[in-house]
């Protein structure tokens, strides 16, 4: 039996037999699920049932950035709410089992749509329903009372936007090895025009179509079956999730871009439609959404510059990394123009 990298299936089976006797009915097989940018995700099976295992990346990692207990806690807390999440089955904080903390959750059947080409077979009507469902699920998440589900201490909402802006500014400084026109201007302008946050909610932190599983129901409607990748979740300003969703719904118009979006798929709602639907269903004031969208452009520019920086040091493996660097100025320019819309509005 071959073990996927970072997951000893024999050790995992022995641990599950001790902690959840009867859950597993036979020898485990497993595979690494591609597509995750950070924590590692595996599908494991005993030949009859399937589960999903999450663990931090291989090698040295920052504990705060790959906190299995935190991820496990939030999906466990949300299980009995309208927010669709996999059932959390087990948390293991003992590094000796597979070499790092991990958790096991229910396997949910569905598709994470990452590109417009993947959405194309659905057709315009089904694509529109799936993306609008993404907004409705976000409204459901932001309607959950954190204290009522045991997440009242899940974050520090006071000063959330200011801390976020400083955090990503520090991330940028850690990756500086070239001139980036406009990036300091964008960071400073965001700081000068911080909006007043609405009441805090549970924030996903990386909410987009390829971080949810979509499946068509018997009535022909494509619905969100599970929201995944909660590693950046906290308590904070809900409009940061909306701004990120709006950013990911914008057309990049970049040929052969290594950053895939679904925005050009037939039937995909426009960013304005997504904002209007969120506002109508949540009742929140979204008049400052351009600031949050500009912040999302800045945040992604910083993330991409970090990837480019590691590429220049020879620390990345795979295709497409050589083109990441040329995208960063595009994201900076989008951030500046979006913020200009805010100030003119």
LINBEL-V736099 format. One record per pair of residues at least 12 apart in sequence whose ideal C-beta (glycine too) atoms are under 10 Angstrom apart, sorted by the first residue. I is the first residue (numbers start at 1). J is the second residue. If there is no record, write none. Layout:
I;J + I;J
This chain:
1;27 + 1;28 + 1;29 + 1;30 + 2;29 + 2;30 + 2;31 + 3;28 + 3;29 + 3;30 + 3;98 + 4;29 + 4;30 + 4;31 + 4;32 + 4;33 + 4;40 + 4;42 + 4;43 + 4;44 + 4;53 + 5;32 + 5;40 + 5;42 + 5;58 + 6;32 + 6;40 + 6;42 + 6;53 + 6;55 + 6;56 + 6;57 + 6;58 + 6;59 + 6;98 + 6;99 + 6;100 + 6;102 + 7;28 + 7;30 + 7;31 + 7;32 + 7;40 + 7;42 + 7;44 + 7;53 + 7;55 + 7;97 + 7;98 + 7;99 + 7;100 + 7;102 + 8;28 + 8;30 + 8;97 + 8;98 + 8;99 + 9;27 + 9;28 + 9;29 + 9;30 + 9;42 + 9;44 + 9;53 + 9;98 + 10;27 + 10;28 + 11;96 + 11;97 + 11;98 + 11;99 + 12;24 + 12;28 + 12;30 + 12;42 + 12;44 + 12;51 + 12;53 + 12;92 + 12;97 + 12;98 + 12;102 + 12;104 + 13;26 + 13;27 + 13;28 + 13;44 + 13;46 + 14;97 + 15;90 + 15;92 + 15;94 + 15;96 + 15;97 + 15;98 + 15;102 + 15;104 + 16;28 + 16;44 + 16;46 + 16;51 + 16;53 + 16;89 + 16;90 + 16;92 + 16;97 + 16;104 + 18;97 + 19;89 + 19;90 + 19;91 + 19;92 + 19;97 + 19;104 + 20;89 + 20;90 + 20;104 + 23;46 + 23;49 + 23;51 + 23;89 + 23;90 + 23;104 + 24;44 + 24;45 + 24;46 + 24;47 + 24;48 + 24;49 + 24;51 + 25;46 + 25;47 + 25;48 + 25;49 + 26;45 + 26;46 + 26;47 + 26;48 + 26;49 + 27;45 + 27;46 + 27;47 + 28;44 + 28;45 + 28;46 + 28;47 + 28;51 + 28;53 + 29;43 + 29;44 + 29;45 + 29;46 + 29;47 + 29;50 + 30;42 + 30;43 + 30;44 + 30;45 + 30;50 + 30;51 + 30;52 + 30;53 + 31;43 + 31;44 + 31;45 + 32;53 + 33;52 + 33;53 + 33;54 + 33;112 + 35;112 + 35;114 + 35;210 + 35;211 + 35;229 + 36;54 + 36;57 + 36;112 + 36;211 + 36;228 + 36;229 + 36;231 + 37;57 + 37;206 + 37;229 + 37;231 + 37;303 + 37;307 + 38;56 + 38;57 + 38;61 + 38;65 + 38;66 + 38;206 + 38;229 + 38;231 + 38;232 + 39;54 + 39;55 + 39;56 + 39;57 + 39;61 + 39;65 + 39;66 + 39;67 + 39;68 + 39;71 + 39;100 + 39;102 + 39;229 + 39;230 + 39;231 + 40;53 + 40;54 + 40;55 + 40;56 + 40;57 + 40;58 + 40;66 + 40;100 + 40;102 + 41;53 + 41;54 + 41;55 + 41;105 + 41;228 + 41;229 + 42;54 + 42;55 + 42;98 + 42;102 + 42;104 + 43;107 + 44;104 + 44;107 + 45;107 + 49;106 + 49;107 + 50;106 + 50;107 + 50;108 + 50;109 + 51;86 + 51;87 + 51;89 + 51;90 + 51;104 + 51;105 + 51;106 + 51;107 + 52;86 + 52;89 + 52;103 + 52;104 + 52;105 + 52;106 + 52;107 + 52;108 + 52;226 + 52;228 + 53;89 + 53;90 + 53;92 + 53;98 + 53;102 + 53;103 + 53;104 + 53;105 + 54;66 + 54;68 + 54;71 + 54;72 + 54;75 + 54;86 + 54;101 + 54;102 + 54;103 + 54;104 + 54;105 + 54;228 + 54;229 + 54;230 + 54;231 + 55;68 + 55;92 + 55;97 + 55;98 + 55;99 + 55;100 + 55;101 + 55;102 + 55;103 + 56;68 + 56;99 + 56;100 + 56;101 + 56;102 + 56;231 + 57;100 + 58;99 + 58;100 + 59;100 + 61;100 + 63;101 + 65;231 + 65;232 + 66;100 + 66;101 + 66;231 + 67;101 + 67;231 + 68;91 + 68;92 + 68;93 + 68;100 + 68;101 + 68;102 + 68;103 + 68;231 + 69;91 + 69;92 + 69;93 + 69;101 + 69;103 + 70;154 + 70;230 + 70;231 + 70;232 + 70;233 + 70;234 + 71;88 + 71;91 + 71;101 + 71;103 + 71;105 + 71;228 + 71;229 + 71;230 + 71;231 + 71;232 + 71;233 + 72;88 + 72;89 + 72;90 + 72;91 + 72;92 + 72;93 + 72;101 + 72;102 + 72;103 + 72;104 + 72;105 + 72;230 + 73;88 + 73;91 + 73;103 + 73;150 + 73;151 + 73;154 + 73;230 + 73;233 + 74;88 + 74;146 + 74;149 + 74;150 + 74;151 + 74;154 + 74;202 + 74;204 + 74;227 + 74;230 + 74;231 + 74;233 + 74;234 + 75;87 + 75;88 + 75;103 + 75;105 + 75;106 + 75;226 + 75;227 + 75;228 + 75;230 + 75;233 + 76;88 + 76;89 + 76;91 + 76;103 + 76;105 + 76;149 + 76;150 + 76;151 + 77;144 + 77;146 + 77;148 + 77;149 + 77;150 + 77;151 + 77;154 + 77;202 + 78;140 + 78;141 + 78;144 + 78;149 + 78;151 + 78;202 + 78;227 + 78;230 + 78;233 + 79;105 + 79;106 + 79;149 + 80;149 + 81;140 + 81;141 + 81;143 + 81;144 + 81;145 + 81;148 + 81;149 + 81;202 + 82;136 + 82;137 + 82;139 + 82;140 + 82;141 + 82;143 + 82;144 + 83;137 + 83;138 + 83;140 + 83;141 + 83;142 + 83;143 + 83;144 + 83;149 + 83;202 + 83;204 + 83;224 + 83;226 + 83;227 + 84;108 + 84;110 + 84;137 + 84;140 + 84;141 + 84;212 + 84;213 + 84;223 + 84;224 + 84;225 + 84;226 + 84;227 + 85;105 + 85;106 + 85;108 + 85;141 + 85;225 + 85;226 + 85;227 + 85;228 + 85;230 + 86;104 + 86;105 + 86;106 + 86;107 + 86;108 + 86;213 + 86;225 + 86;226 + 86;227 + 86;228 + 87;104 + 87;105 + 87;106 + 87;107 + 87;108 + 87;226 + 88;103 + 88;104 + 88;105 + 88;106 + 89;103 + 89;104 + 89;105 + 89;106 + 90;102 + 90;103 + 90;104 + 90;105 + 91;103 + 91;104 + 91;105 + 92;104 + 105;226 + 105;228 + 106;226 + 107;226 + 108;212 + 108;213 + 108;215 + 108;225 + 108;226 + 108;227 + 108;228 + 109;213 + 109;215 + 109;225 + 109;226 + 110;212 + 110;213 + 110;214 + 110;215 + 110;216 + 110;222 + 110;223 + 110;224 + 110;225 + 110;226 + 110;228 + 111;130 + 111;209 + 111;210 + 111;212 + 111;213 + 111;214 + 111;215 + 111;216 + 111;222 + 111;225 + 112;208 + 112;209 + 112;210 + 112;211 + 112;212 + 112;213 + 112;214 + 112;226 + 112;228 + 112;229 + 113;127 + 113;130 + 113;131 + 113;134 + 113;208 + 113;209 + 113;210 + 113;212 + 113;213 + 113;214 + 113;222 + 113;260 + 113;262 + 113;265 + 114;208 + 114;209 + 114;210 + 114;211 + 114;260 + 114;261 + 114;262 + 115;209 + 115;210 + 115;260 + 115;261 + 115;262 + 115;264 + 115;265 + 116;251 + 116;260 + 116;261 + 116;262 + 116;263 + 116;264 + 116;265 + 116;266 + 116;268 + 117;260 + 117;262 + 117;264 + 117;265 + 118;209 + 118;210 + 118;260 + 118;262 + 118;265 + 119;131 + 119;209 + 119;214 + 119;222 + 119;262 + 119;263 + 119;264 + 119;265 + 119;266 + 119;267 + 119;268 + 120;262 + 120;264 + 120;265 + 120;266 + 120;267 + 122;214 + 122;216 + 122;222 + 122;265 + 122;266 + 122;267 + 123;265 + 123;266 + 123;267 + 124;265 + 124;266 + 124;267 + 124;268 + 125;220 + 125;221 + 125;222 + 125;266 + 125;267 + 126;214 + 126;216 + 126;220 + 126;221 + 126;222 + 126;267 + 127;209 + 127;214 + 127;222 + 127;262 + 127;265 + 127;266 + 127;267 + 127;268 + 127;269 + 128;222 + 128;265 + 128;266 + 128;267 + 128;268 + 128;269 + 128;273 + 129;214 + 129;216 + 129;220 + 129;221 + 129;222 + 129;223 + 129;267 + 129;269 + 130;209 + 130;212 + 130;214 + 130;215 + 130;216 + 130;221 + 130;222 + 130;223 + 130;224 + 130;262 + 130;265 + 130;267 + 130;268 + 130;269 + 131;209 + 131;214 + 131;222 + 131;245 + 131;249 + 131;262 + 131;263 + 131;265 + 131;267 + 131;268 + 131;269 + 131;273 + 131;274 + 131;277 + 132;222 + 132;267 + 132;268 + 132;269 + 132;273 + 132;274 + 132;277 + 133;209 + 133;212 + 133;214 + 133;221 + 133;222 + 133;223 + 133;224 + 133;225 + 134;207 + 134;208 + 134;209 + 134;211 + 134;212 + 134;214 + 134;224 + 134;227 + 134;245 + 134;248 + 134;249 + 134;262 + 134;269 + 134;274 + 134;277 + 135;207 + 135;224 + 135;242 + 135;245 + 135;249 + 135;269 + 135;273 + 135;274 + 135;275 + 135;276 + 135;277 + 135;278 + 135;279 + 135;280 + 135;281 + 135;282 + 136;223 + 136;224 + 136;277 + 136;278 + 136;281 + 136;282 + 137;204 + 137;207 + 137;212 + 137;223 + 137;224 + 137;226 + 137;227 + 138;204 + 138;207 + 138;212 + 138;224 + 138;227 + 138;238 + 138;241 + 138;242 + 138;245 + 138;274 + 138;277 + 138;278 + 138;281 + 138;282 + 139;238 + 139;242 + 139;277 + 139;278 + 139;279 + 139;280 + 139;281 + 139;282 + 139;283 + 139;284 + 140;224 + 140;227 + 140;281 + 140;282 + 141;201 + 141;202 + 141;203 + 141;204 + 141;207 + 141;227 + 141;233 + 141;238 + 141;241 + 142;198 + 142;199 + 142;200 + 142;201 + 142;202 + 142;203 + 142;204 + 142;238 + 142;239 + 142;241 + 142;242 + 142;278 + 142;281 + 142;282 + 142;284 + 143;201 + 143;202 + 143;238 + 143;281 + 143;282 + 143;283 + 144;201 + 144;202 + 145;201 + 145;202 + 146;200 + 146;201 + 146;202 + 146;235 + 147;235 + 149;202 + 151;202 + 151;233 + 151;234 + 151;235 + 152;235 + 153;235 + 154;200 + 154;202 + 154;203 + 154;233 + 154;234 + 154;235 + 154;236 + 155;200 + 155;202 + 155;203 + 155;233 + 155;234 + 155;235 + 155;236 + 156;200 + 156;234 + 156;235 + 156;236 + 157;197 + 157;199 + 157;200 + 157;201 + 157;203 + 157;234 + 157;235 + 157;236 + 157;237 + 158;197 + 158;200 + 158;235 + 158;236 + 159;194 + 159;197 + 159;236 + 160;197 + 160;200 + 160;203 + 160;234 + 160;235 + 160;236 + 160;237 + 160;240 + 161;190 + 161;191 + 161;194 + 161;195 + 161;196 + 161;197 + 161;236 + 161;237 + 161;239 + 161;240 + 161;291 + 161;292 + 161;295 + 162;191 + 162;194 + 162;197 + 163;236 + 164;190 + 164;194 + 164;203 + 164;205 + 164;234 + 164;236 + 164;237 + 164;240 + 164;295 + 164;299 + 165;187 + 165;188 + 165;190 + 165;191 + 165;194 + 165;295 + 165;298 + 165;299 + 166;187 + 166;191 + 167;299 + 167;302 + 168;187 + 168;190 + 168;295 + 168;298 + 168;299 + 168;300 + 168;301 + 168;302 + 168;303 + 169;183 + 169;184 + 169;187 + 169;188 + 169;190 + 169;191 + 169;298 + 169;302 + 170;302 + 171;299 + 171;302 + 171;303 + 171;305 + 171;306 + 172;184 + 172;187 + 172;298 + 172;299 + 172;301 + 172;302 + 172;303 + 172;305 + 172;306 + 172;309 + 173;302 + 174;302 + 174;305 + 174;306 + 174;309 + 175;302 + 175;303 + 175;304 + 175;305 + 175;306 + 175;307 + 175;308 + 175;309 + 175;310 + 175;312 + 175;328 + 176;305 + 176;309 + 177;305 + 177;308 + 177;309 + 177;312 + 177;313 + 178;305 + 178;308 + 178;309 + 178;312 + 178;325 + 178;328 + 180;301 + 180;302 + 180;305 + 180;325 + 180;328 + 180;329 + 180;332 + 181;329 + 181;332 + 181;333 + 181;336 + 182;301 + 182;329 + 182;332 + 182;333 + 182;335 + 182;336 + 183;298 + 183;301 + 183;302 + 183;305 + 183;328 + 183;329 + 183;331 + 183;332 + 183;335 + 183;336 + 184;332 + 185;332 + 185;335 + 185;336 + 185;339 + 186;294 + 186;295 + 186;297 + 186;298 + 186;301 + 186;331 + 186;332 + 186;333 + 186;334 + 186;335 + 186;336 + 186;338 + 186;339 + 187;295 + 187;298 + 187;301 + 187;302 + 187;332 + 187;335 + 189;291 + 189;294 + 189;298 + 189;335 + 189;336 + 189;339 + 189;340 + 189;342 + 189;343 + 190;291 + 190;292 + 190;294 + 190;295 + 190;297 + 190;298 + 190;299 + 190;335 + 190;336 + 190;339 + 190;342 + 192;339 + 192;343 + 193;288 + 193;290 + 193;291 + 193;294 + 193;339 + 193;342 + 193;343 + 194;288 + 194;291 + 194;295 + 195;237 + 195;239 + 195;285 + 195;287 + 195;288 + 195;289 + 195;290 + 195;291 + 195;292 + 195;295 + 195;342 + 196;237 + 196;285 + 196;288 + 197;236 + 197;237 + 197;238 + 197;239 + 197;240 + 197;288 + 197;292 + 198;237 + 198;238 + 198;239 + 198;282 + 198;284 + 198;285 + 198;286 + 198;288 + 199;237 + 199;238 + 199;284 + 200;234 + 200;235 + 200;236 + 200;237 + 200;238 + 201;235 + 201;236 + 201;237 + 201;238 + 201;239 + 201;241 + 201;282 + 201;284 + 202;230 + 202;233 + 202;234 + 202;235 + 202;236 + 202;238 + 202;241 + 203;232 + 203;233 + 203;234 + 203;235 + 203;236 + 203;237 + 203;238 + 203;239 + 203;240 + 203;241 + 203;244 + 204;227 + 204;228 + 204;229 + 204;230 + 204;231 + 204;232 + 204;233 + 204;234 + 204;238 + 204;240 + 204;241 + 204;244 + 204;245 + 205;229 + 205;230 + 205;231 + 205;232 + 205;233 + 205;234 + 205;236 + 205;240 + 205;241 + 205;244 + 206;228 + 206;229 + 206;230 + 206;231 + 206;232 + 206;233 + 206;241 + 206;244 + 206;248 + 206;299 + 207;227 + 207;229 + 207;232 + 207;233 + 207;240 + 207;241 + 207;242 + 207;243 + 207;244 + 207;245 + 207;248 + 208;229 + 208;241 + 208;244 + 208;245 + 208;247 + 208;248 + 208;249 + 208;261 + 208;262 + 209;224 + 209;245 + 209;248 + 209;249 + 209;261 + 209;262 + 209;263 + 209;265 + 209;268 + 210;228 + 210;229 + 210;248 + 210;260 + 210;261 + 210;262 + 211;226 + 211;227 + 211;228 + 211;229 + 211;230 + 211;248 + 212;224 + 212;225 + 212;226 + 212;227 + 212;228 + 212;229 + 213;225 + 213;226 + 213;227 + 213;228 + 214;226 + 237;292 + 237;295 + 238;278 + 238;282 + 238;284 + 238;292 + 239;275 + 239;278 + 239;282 + 239;284 + 239;285 + 239;286 + 239;288 + 239;289 + 239;291 + 239;292 + 239;293 + 239;295 + 240;292 + 240;295 + 240;296 + 240;299 + 241;278 + 241;292 + 241;296 + 242;274 + 242;275 + 242;278 + 242;279 + 242;282 + 242;284 + 242;286 + 242;289 + 242;292 + 242;293 + 242;296 + 243;275 + 243;286 + 243;288 + 243;289 + 243;290 + 243;291 + 243;292 + 243;293 + 243;294 + 243;295 + 243;296 + 243;297 + 243;299 + 243;338 + 244;292 + 244;293 + 244;295 + 244;296 + 244;297 + 244;299 + 244;300 + 245;271 + 245;274 + 245;275 + 245;278 + 245;292 + 245;293 + 245;296 + 246;270 + 246;271 + 246;272 + 246;274 + 246;275 + 246;278 + 246;286 + 246;289 + 246;290 + 246;292 + 246;293 + 246;296 + 246;297 + 246;338 + 247;261 + 247;263 + 247;271 + 247;292 + 247;293 + 247;294 + 247;295 + 247;296 + 247;297 + 247;298 + 247;299 + 247;300 + 247;331 + 247;334 + 247;335 + 247;338 + 248;260 + 248;261 + 248;262 + 248;263 + 248;271 + 248;274 + 248;293 + 248;296 + 248;300 + 249;261 + 249;262 + 249;263 + 249;268 + 249;269 + 249;270 + 249;271 + 249;272 + 249;273 + 249;274 + 249;275 + 249;293 + 250;263 + 250;270 + 250;271 + 250;293 + 250;296 + 250;297 + 250;334 + 250;338 + 251;263 + 251;264 + 251;268 + 251;270 + 251;271 + 252;264 + 252;327 + 252;330 + 252;331 + 252;334 + 253;330 + 254;323 + 254;326 + 254;327 + 254;330 + 256;320 + 256;323 + 257;320 + 257;323 + 257;324 + 257;326 + 257;327 + 257;330 + 258;304 + 258;307 + 258;318 + 258;319 + 258;320 + 258;321 + 258;322 + 258;323 + 258;324 + 258;326 + 258;327 + 259;300 + 259;304 + 259;320 + 259;323 + 259;324 + 259;327 + 259;330 + 259;331 + 260;320 + 271;289 + 271;293 + 272;289 + 274;289 + 275;289 + 275;290 + 275;292 + 275;293 + 287;342 + 287;345 + 288;342 + 288;345 + 289;338 + 289;341 + 289;342 + 289;345 + 290;337 + 290;338 + 290;339 + 290;340 + 290;341 + 290;342 + 290;343 + 290;344 + 290;345 + 291;338 + 291;339 + 291;341 + 291;342 + 291;343 + 292;338 + 292;342 + 293;334 + 293;335 + 293;338 + 293;339 + 293;341 + 293;342 + 294;334 + 294;335 + 294;336 + 294;337 + 294;338 + 294;339 + 294;340 + 294;341 + 294;342 + 295;335 + 295;338 + 295;339 + 296;331 + 296;334 + 296;335 + 296;338 + 297;330 + 297;331 + 297;332 + 297;333 + 297;334 + 297;335 + 297;336 + 297;337 + 297;338 + 297;339 + 298;331 + 298;332 + 298;334 + 298;335 + 298;336 + 298;338 + 298;339 + 299;331 + 299;335 + 300;327 + 300;328 + 300;331 + 300;332 + 300;334 + 300;335 + 301;327 + 301;328 + 301;329 + 301;330 + 301;331 + 301;332 + 301;333 + 301;334 + 301;335 + 302;328 + 302;331 + 302;332 + 303;324 + 303;328 + 303;331 + 304;324 + 304;325 + 304;326 + 304;327 + 304;328 + 304;330 + 304;331 + 304;332 + 305;324 + 305;325 + 305;327 + 305;328 + 305;329 + 305;331 + 305;332 + 306;324 + 306;328 + 307;320 + 307;321 + 307;324 + 307;325 + 307;327 + 307;328 + 308;321 + 308;322 + 308;323 + 308;324 + 308;325 + 308;326 + 308;327 + 308;328 + 309;324 + 309;325 + 310;324 + 311;323 + 311;324 + 311;325 + 312;325
